[in-house]
Amino acid sequence: MSEDPIQSYQQAISKHEVTTRQVERLVGEVIRGAEALRNWKQVTVANGKTRFPADALGYSINPDNWPTIQQPAETLSGWHQSRHAVDNAWNAIPRDRRVGLQPPPSY
């Protein structure tokens, strides 16, 4: 017995919502760091191997909170894959069974 296409679509939507939140979290971290670096003369880095003078004042960036170089690629790839899965799941639903369902968002 094959899986119900509507159930598959709802599962794809749920997964896509999760991946969207993951991307939004990652983007928020990068934006906060970029905003801090606008005033780079007042920025220090905490928890790093590089030392700053004791009297250095200003905003401290914690590198433990920053994504690795690979994380944005993986997170964005996951989002695009989940979006593709949503579109495929929607297309698998017969048109007469789509009544009352929200179509996938368009980007």
C-alpha positions as CSV (number, residue, x, y, z in Angstrom):
1,M,0.0,0.0,0.0
2,S,1.5,3.4,-1.0
3,E,1.5,6.3,1.3
4,D,-1.3,8.8,1.1
5,P,-0.1,11.8,-1.0
6,I,-1.8,14.3,1.3
7,Q,0.0,12.9,4.3
8,S,3.3,13.0,2.4
9,Y,2.7,16.6,1.5
10,Q,1.9,17.5,5.1
11,Q,5.1,15.8,6.3
12,A,7.1,17.6,3.6
13,I,5.6,20.9,4.7
14,S,6.5,20.2,8.3
15,K,10.1,19.3,7.4
16,H,10.3,22.5,5.3
17,E,9.2,24.6,8.2
18,V,12.0,23.1,10.4
19,T,14.6,23.8,7.7
20,T,13.3,27.3,7.3
21,R,13.7,28.0,11.0
22,Q,17.3,26.5,10.9
23,V,18.2,28.9,8.0
24,E,16.6,31.9,9.8
25,R,18.6,31.1,13.0
26,L,21.9,30.8,11.1
27,V,21.2,34.0,9.1
28,G,20.4,35.8,12.4
29,E,23.8,34.8,13.9
30,V,25.7,36.0,10.8
31,I,23.7,39.3,10.8
32,R,24.4,40.0,14.4
33,G,28.1,39.4,13.9
34,A,28.2,41.6,10.8
35,E,26.4,44.4,12.7
36,A,28.9,44.2,15.5
37,L,31.8,44.4,13.0
38,R,30.5,47.7,11.6
39,N,32.2,49.1,14.7
40,W,35.2,46.8,14.4
41,K,37.5,49.1,16.3
42,Q,35.4,48.3,19.4
43,V,35.1,44.6,18.9
44,T,37.0,41.8,20.6
45,V,36.7,38.0,20.3
46,A,35.9,35.9,23.3
47,N,36.9,32.3,23.9
48,G,39.6,32.5,21.2
49,K,43.3,31.9,21.2
50,T,44.1,35.5,20.3
51,R,44.4,37.8,23.3
52,F,43.2,41.4,23.5
53,P,44.5,44.1,25.8
54,A,42.8,44.2,29.2
55,D,41.4,47.6,28.5
56,A,39.8,46.7,25.2
57,L,36.2,47.8,25.4
58,G,33.2,47.2,23.4
59,Y,31.3,44.3,21.9
60,S,32.7,40.8,22.3
61,I,32.0,38.2,19.6
62,N,31.9,34.6,20.8
63,P,33.2,32.4,17.9
64,D,31.5,29.4,19.5
65,N,28.2,30.9,18.4
66,W,29.3,31.4,14.8
67,P,28.6,28.8,12.2
68,T,31.5,27.0,10.6
69,I,32.1,27.6,6.9
70,Q,30.4,24.3,6.1
71,Q,27.2,25.0,8.1
72,P,25.7,27.6,5.8
73,A,26.1,25.3,2.8
74,E,24.6,22.4,4.6
75,T,21.7,24.4,6.0
76,L,20.9,26.1,2.7
77,S,21.1,22.8,0.9
78,G,18.7,21.3,3.3
79,W,16.3,24.1,2.8
80,H,16.4,23.8,-1.0
81,Q,16.0,20.0,-0.8
82,S,13.0,20.4,1.6
83,R,11.4,23.0,-0.7
84,H,11.9,20.6,-3.7
85,A,10.3,17.8,-1.6
86,V,7.3,20.0,-0.9
87,D,6.8,20.8,-4.6
88,N,7.1,17.1,-5.5
89,A,4.7,16.1,-2.8
90,W,2.2,18.7,-4.0
91,N,2.5,17.6,-7.6
92,A,1.8,14.0,-6.5
93,I,-1.6,14.9,-5.1
94,P,-4.3,14.5,-7.7
95,R,-5.9,17.8,-8.5
96,D,-9.4,16.7,-7.3
97,R,-7.8,15.9,-3.8
98,R,-6.2,19.3,-3.4
99,V,-9.5,21.0,-2.4
100,G,-9.0,22.7,0.9
101,L,-5.2,22.3,0.9
102,Q,-2.9,25.2,1.1
103,P,-0.6,25.1,-2.0
104,P,3.2,25.4,-1.5
105,P,4.5,28.8,-1.0
106,S,6.0,30.4,-4.1
107,Y,9.5,32.0,-3.8
